[in-house]
Amino acid sequence: MQQIQDNPYRVIGLLVGASAPQQVRHINRLIQSIEAEVDPDEDFSFPILGNLNRTIERINMAKSKIHLDSGKIKAALFWFYKSNDIEDEAAFDLLKCNEIREPALIWANFIKGKEISQRNASAHFNLSTLFLNSGLKNNVINEISLNKGITLKLKFLESEFSADLVRVSTDENNRTNKVELQLIFLNELHAEIEKKYDFSTDKFLTLLNKLNFSAKEEFFKGFIQKPIRQIEDEISKTKAKRQADKRDSEIFGNELYENTEASIEQLKNILDTSDVRYQNIADKLANEILQCGIDFFQEFEDEDFDPSDESMNLFELARSIAIGNIVSQRCAENTENLQEWIDEKPNRDRQKLIEDELIFLDSKLERFQSLSDTINNAKDLIDSCKPKLIEIKKALGTNDDFYLNISSAIVQNAQNMLVQAVNEIIEASERRSYGASLSSDAASIQTALDITFKMGSFDMNSTLKTHYKKNLEGIKDLAGQLGISTLSPKEKIQQEKAQAERKLRDIQNQVFLQSEINAANSEMETIKEWQFLRSQADRDSLIRNQENKIRQIKTRSEQEKAIQIKLQQKRISDLQVKLQQTEF
């Protein structure tokens, strides 16, 4: 450690507490030795602690550093002094002989398990110096040794015996108290660590925060005020940028977090999260980061770009910082609301796919409410909305609740109007003059039945489907009374197809040109009979001709049958296609 290796007391080779006459005599002899180019007498410079380059210039400089009480105290804090003749003397003798482990054991055993006292106060102090030197050596930090050195030094400086150090190192009028001593020690130690070693201030403060000493609050004050001011400045700059350009507030929020991360962590190590000063600045920081996320989300919520990931990241950063109930609750509420928006994203995406269809259906239904109750108006609603619902079904799926609700709404409105229109037809028939009947409205009832059948091809919720079936049975009963077929268009095609299939089977079992075949066969029988004066050759010739005639007739029969089968098969095929294209 530089404060130890270049300590003024080490340069001149004396312990803390040497009298002014002792210092003068020793310095003069030391200078004389250097001028004479001879080795100086053994002193308290302890070469084991590290290289020591003594020159007359360095000696004079060391002398000037301990000329005033302030310099004496600063140097004394990082050197050795003797208050116990036995243990201290033995340890110093070993140090002079380039032993360091044994002196450390002497002092360690002398203080082990004991409270600090007049007898072992210097052991605490001197052992601390050894630990500090090994903890900060050759630009490398040994955290264990450093921790022990600081702990022992502060324990000594916190005790009443720190006054003895002031007394032996300064004049009798010096009144430096233990708080001032601790501040001098810690400021000098931190300055060297910060300048020469790869050891963060956060680690240094974390180490100190575990200890109890009188100057703790005063020493930490500078480390508290600086990061608080830095965080407040960053918050103010971020707020101004956010209000000027909310579309980039996500960038500003992340920059704010990055620019204050080290400062807020430093404050946490110093103050702990229960400290009101930490809570206040942490909540201010969390609140601004949260607001950046809120503003960013609101800017892009209604655009094609999805801002949820960026905003959620800022919300989570804010939640990790917030301490107070108000800000924490605000973070939680915004996070919950954003998560709901994220969870609804699939529905929003699907609705975007059917945006045009929804606009059409909303407009159609709104206009439909103002129309008179007629069968044609109900038919128009069903016919015009069907293609739109098919597109929605493709996008959302048959079982999607949103789709089912829309489809059910169309059916419900059309059904209500259709029922009202049919009821008005019945009531009008009942008001006609004697002898008139509902049969004159058969065409309207047929149309109403067809529309009702078509409604059945629409997807509906279970409640509406039950109601629909009741209405269907009612209008079928009414149609039956008028002699109107109560088969649906699909059922009619199925019936027609069944008839065509039966006819095909009949054709397949039928023999075409049967009468001609029978007549030809009769002629053959006649030819085969014996005839007077007919030669055998003539008979054979006639038979051959007749056989040829029969074959020709049978060929025509099979050809006709094949033609009829083909025509009937096409008829069945056409009906099958028609059946597939018919929904109800």
Secondary structure, DSSP 8 states (H G I E B T S, - for coil): -HHHHT-HHHHHT--BT--HHHHHHHHHHHHHHHHTT------S--GGGS-----HHHHHHHHHHTSSHHHHHHHHTTS-B-S-HHHHHHHHHHHHTT--HHHHHHHHHHHTT----TTTHHHHHHHHHHHHHHHEETTEE-HHHHHHHHHHHHHHHHSTTHHHHHHHHS-TT----HHHHHHHHHHHHHHHHHHHSS--HHHHHHHHHTS--TTHHHHHHHHHHHHHHHHHHHHHHHHHHHHH-GGGHHHHHHHHHHHHHHHHHHHHHHH-TTSHHHHHHHHHHHHHHHHHHHHHHHHHTTSSS--HHHHHHHHHHHHHH--SHHHHHHHHHHHHHHHHHHHTHHHHHHHHHTHHHHHHHHHHHHHHTTS---HHHHHHHHHHHHHHHHHHHHHH-TT-HHHHHHHHHHHHHHHHHHHHHHHHHHHHHHHS-TT--GGGGHHHHHHHHHHHHHHTTS---HHHHHHHHHHHHHHHHHHHHTT-----HHHHHHHHHHHHHHHHHHHHH--TTHHHHHHHHHHHHHHHS--TT--HHHHHHHHHHHHHHHHHHHHHHHHHHHHHHHHHHHHHHHHHHHHHH---
